[in-house]
Amino acid sequence: MAPVAGLAAHGGVGSAIVETLLVLGVAALFLAVWLRERRSRKEPPED
């Protein structure tokens, strides 16, 4: 994670791209977990 932090700390267009990709990655992770949990609640319990 240190190389990415170095890129994000210097500013400019490259930094904006890296920060945007990081935000999108974190948002995608949260979305994937939320969708998985949502689907698991809809399934009937297996007995």
BELWO-V778466 format. One record per backbone hydrogen bond with DSSP energy under -1.0 kcal/mol. NH is the residue of the N-H (numbers start at 1). CO is the residue of the C=O. Records with the same first field share a line. If there is no record, write none. Layout:
NH=CO, CO
This chain:
5=1
6=2
7=3
8=4
9=5
16=12
17=13
18=14
19=15
20=16
21=17
22=18
23=19
24=20
25=21
26=22
27=23
28=24
29=25
30=26
31=27
32=28
33=29
34=30
35=31
36=32
37=33
38=34
39=35
40=36
41=37
43=39
